Amino acid sequence: MAKSRSLVIGISALVLAVILSVIFVLRDSTQLVSAKEAEHLFLNAEITQVQSDGEYVYFNADNKHYRVYADSLSPRIWSWNFSVVAKKTHFISDILGEIGIVIVLFLGLVVLLQAIRLMFFKPSPTSKKPEISRDIESLPVTESSAPYVPMASAVRFKDVAGISEVKEELLEIIDYLKNPKHYEDLGIALPKGVLLIGPPGVGKTMIAKAVAGEAGVPFFYQSGSSFVQIYVGMGAKRVRELFMRAKAKAPSIIFIDEIDAVGKARGNTRSDEREATLNQLLTEMDGFEDSSGVIVIAATNKIEVLDEALLRSGRFDRRIYVDLPNLSEREHILELYLKGKRHELDIQEIARLCVGFSGAALSALVNESALNALRRKSPIIQKEDILATKDKVLVGKKKALSLSEKEKEILALYQSAKALSAYWLEVDFDKIGLVNESFRQVDKELVSKQELMSKIKVALAGNIAVQLVYQQTFSNAKDDIAQAKEIATQMCEQYGMAQRLLGDTSDVAHILEEAQKEMQDFITNSKAALLKIAKALLMRERLSKEEIKEIYENVHL
């Protein structure tokens, strides 16, 4: 059997070698030139032989072989001093022309493959050809695809405290995942992507798990950094496999944590692997069919670094801001984490002590307090345990997160002055918080001089109010003063909004002094309303624009 196989292989190799040799000998090795180039050679080179087969004119010049289309040559060439003879054609060479060579190569390859098959594969008369499943579950488990295993989330909204506003935003998503046909029948398309934006530790991952748990659908979790690979193409392959498996399990949820690791804006810094991965992610998100039933939820605390294409309509249509919990939300979170633990704590009092704590920080605080009670050999968590571990939990955090009562009062007055002036000057904002991060203004593409002046006044209002009440200023005004200076400088140097077209530092100072004088008059006349707003902010830690309007109007009735 082995000898016969060797014989077949030898004969096949010999036949293939003969075919290749014939092709090599009979192939047309002449160089095709244009009529102009041929005339130049006829005039300047030594022509030794000229032949024609009707279609081409073949000639030798300087020991090189050329050919030119006969119809393209000028008639005057034939009057020159050389003779043309008819070129003899070979039947075999004609057969091995443009199409013949391809056919011969194909036949030789077939013979060679047949020989290899006989040598390495033993036919089995009883074996059946296996069927290839098109289901995604038949994909081989490789290093890149093994992690893409769906999870059945057991987390519910009742397990996640302090997300009442976020919950309302996500109820439609949950209902769609539960009843997709109801929405499809009505022709309603829900957002393809939901982007959760917020500082670390506010519970973005828990929120995504709760959505999957409430909807009862498979949950695919991936970190953005897991898509970033060394070799170009591996990250894109991971993205492709993740979405294929999610579609196979639809309706389902894909959650990408820290998406900024893979979705950073493309710029001058070149990274072929990261850009290929991002392009694949963009394609997968934009290529969903309405009936696919796959919802993408992503989380980030750096929305400003994300690529614009990732944020456009049709990808992450819905953006949900997850803020640090306020007083009532911190109470609910503490109640949840203290459940099942013995304690003698006034939860509302502890919540007041934890201004600026995230949900994760509160969880760590309760756990560390329980460990401290254990070290004291006490079975009950007491206030002294909270106070002993509060600073430990906040190691590495900003100092503003640990506030004394006096600091809270100053911050409340400072933020209230900014909010009141923003309301009065019609500067758009969402809400005001006791910590600076909760104050958000809405930017516009085209801004007038009056609007820029209003922004400067809002930035200066807090410092003016604190100076009016406490007869001194504090360092918390640093960022706002820098912002006011920056806007005034842009007005003078870039926008031509100063008294002179080419403004200088004196024009910047004039704008700032004018804004400060107007705000001093406004804050002085609105002191009663300002103090009431500050008191309400100190109690609630967060006020909406409507609540500020209500307090102001009640004072000025």
Buried (B, 14 or more C-beta within 10 A) or exposed (E): EEEEEEEBBEEBBEBBEEBEEBBEEBEBEBEEBEBEEBBEBBEEBEBEBBBBEEEBBBBBBEEEEBBBBBEEBEEEBEEEEEEBEEBEEEEEBEEBEEEBBEEBBEEBEEBBEEBEEBEEEEEEEEEEEEEEEEEBEEBEEEEBBEBBEBBEBEBEBEEBBBBEEBBEBBEBBBBBBEEBEEBBEEEEEBBBBBBBBBEEBBBBBBBBBBBBBBBEBBBBBBBBEBBBBEEBEBBBBBBBBBBBBBBBBBBBBBBBBBBBBBBBBBEEEEBEBBBBBBBBBBEBBEEBEEEBBBBBBBBBBEBEEBBEBBBEEEBBBBBBBBBBBBBBBBBBBBEBBBEEBEBEBEBEEBBBBBBBBBBBBBBBBBBBBBEBBEEBEBEEBBBEBBEBBBEEBBEEBEEBBBBEEEBBBBBBBBBBBBBBBBBBBEBEBBBBBBBBEBBBBEEEEEBEEEBBBBBBBBBBBBBBBBBBBEEEBBEBBEEBBEBBBEBBBBBBBEBEBBEEEEBEEEBBEBBBEBBBEBBBEBBEEBBEBBBBBBBBBBEBBBBBBEBBEEBBEEBEE
